[in-house]
Amino acid sequence: MSDEDKTLFQPAPKKKKNQLAKGDVLNGIYRIIRFIAKGGMGEVYEGENIHPPHERVAIKLILPQVAADETVTAMFAKEAETLIRLSHEAIASYRLTARDETGRPFIVTAFIDGPSLEDRLAEISFSDEEFGSLAERLARGLGEAHSLGAIHRDIAPDNILLVNGNPNQPKIIDFGIAKDAREDNEGKTLIGDGFAGKLKYVAPEQLGEFGRNIGPWSDVYSLALTLLSVAMRKHVDMGGSIADSVRKRQAVPDLEAIPKQYRPAFEAALQPDPKKRLQSMEEFIDRLKPEIKIEAKKGRTVGLILGSSIIGASILFAILTFNGRVDMETGGLNNSSGGETSPDNPGSDVSGPAPIDLGSPEFTALAENVAQTPECSWLTYNGFENGTAFFKGGAGNLNVTKDDLAAEFGYENVEVAIDMSDVVTFDPLFCNIIDTMHQYRPSQDMISLPYTEYTVGDYELGVDATGAPRTINVASPEFRISNLNSAEDLFILEVKSNGEISPLLPSRSGVENSIGILGGSENPDGYDFKILYQPEGIKRQGFGIIMISGQVPFPPDLLGDPNDEDSQLTITPGWRNNFVEQANEKNWKVDMVWFHMIDNSIQ
């Protein structure tokens, strides 16, 4: 990096008039710990709140010659007000702005303990999914800033800190040259409308091109260049002088280092002309997402797979019923809907789908498909009675899931009450896992339960040393595994309602051993077996069981180590990609059941 590309800092000089020293206290709140750096606008110090909980902070104090300009100080106060309203995990939080005893303004931010992205540029290596997650996290943070009118204008690797050195926890710092993009501020900044930023990472318009049309799209360009440097593990060669930098920004840089699936997003983000470039971080995030793929599973709804989420059939129905209707028996299109037709197109349906008789086979087919559509859920249609459709299973948010089901029925012109009393509510942190696994749900149930509630009671478990029956107080749900191929093995995990997922039975032999102890049976295509649950002092507690079947091995770093009683399934940045890769390679299928344990001893 050349001197022109760097924000120039110098070692702490001997204390001069108006300069802070270690131990000084600002406004009776912040004690100076050490000098960090000096730039063109101000000095940066590490400090500490002298009041509990003694938070470490970074303090940016405006230089006297800059603070002497009343226009600048007024703009600083306005800008600081905007920054303090920012709250996002990817941005170092701003605490307050004030003036010291001499009248100089300063701003206080959270202190980020860790190196910059630039410091680790040559060392960090990301998987494709981790790279995409990093890009989206930073883009969402900047998008939040843009929504408040703040444009950073100096996004570069040295302005992104890594919390405790963790590359998956980046924090954007130094909005000190941020520009207020709101119309009533006429685009003013603390340093005017001249050049701001580092040559290697600024957008062409920051170098005077395209009428200096600076806006959120400028940060889009700089972020894309910064991420390109991450992919290359070195700085992008975008010029060492202003003239050279202008020339090298006349075309999109080489994107070979960017993972293939993200290159279209970067191509659009690095267009030289701001008018042809992505205009917002939201647009950049949308372009980062994989292309929509259509996946159909016999006997289940057609789902639209987008990233780790499954977009429900509501979108599919909305598309299909615009030109026709879904044939629930075949999954195909049928334009002879029986409704009114358009004079210009006698075969088109303009009145929507014909109503379905509640309780009919057509309704059952619809309900079974609708059960598959809500995100963050694993539902099964459980029958119809007295105008009510019953569902069982698990969901991250009962109200949202119920609304989604009602909307799906609405697309088919069906008005029906929905009962979800047998649906277990689980922690929404589980949503990423369940939506990933949902892609591998088979057309036929592989694990099931006869009931949705099991009451705690006495259970005889062998005899004690005297020969007397040994009784324990547990719930004992009875599970059935079926449709299991003889060449397949299995892996069973337990899900608690708080989102903890732990290995339970790691193989067929584990199930067979359980049968030998607790009773049950081996069947031609599976097993009947029990699992015992001890009460935990909760009246009504929800649980889930996940069964994965297919080829082995089942990696412990993906599903948890069954030999470690404290092991849990843990989501890591590459977990979803790894699971999908393993599931596709080994023909895994995933099924789940959910139930409530009732302890009537709790009032």
Buried (B, 14 or more C-beta within 10 A) or exposed (E): BEEBBBBEEEEBEEEEEBBBEEEBEBEEBBBBBEBBBBBEBBBBBBBBBEEEEEBEBBBBBBBBEBBEEEEBBEBBBBBBEBBBBBEBEBBBBBBBBBBBEEEBBBBBBBBBEBBBBBBBBEEBEBBBBBBBBBBBBBBBBBBBBBBBBBBBBBBBBBBBBBBEBEBEBBBBBBBBBBBBBEEEBEBBBBBEEEBBBBBBBBBBBBBEBBEBBBBBBBBBBBBBBBBBBBBBBEBBEBBBEBEEBBEBBEEBBEBEBBBEBBBBBBBBBBBBEBEEBBBBBBBBBEBBBEEEEEEEBEBBBBBBBBBBBBBBBBBBBEEBBEEBBBBBEEBEEBEEBEBEBEEEEEEBBEEBBEEBEBBEEBBBBBBBBBBBBBBBBBBBBBEBEEEEBBBBBBBBBBEBBBEBBBBBBEBBBBEBEBBBEBBBBBEBEBBBBBBBBBBBBBEEBBBBBEEBBBEBBEBEBEEEEEEEEEEEEBBBBBBBBBBBEEEBBBBBBBBBBEBBBBBBBBBBEBBBEBBEEBEBEEEEEBBBBBBBBEBEEEEEBBBBBBBBBBEEEBEBEBBBBBEEEEBBBEBEBBBBBBBBEBBEEBEBBBBBBBBBBBBEEEE
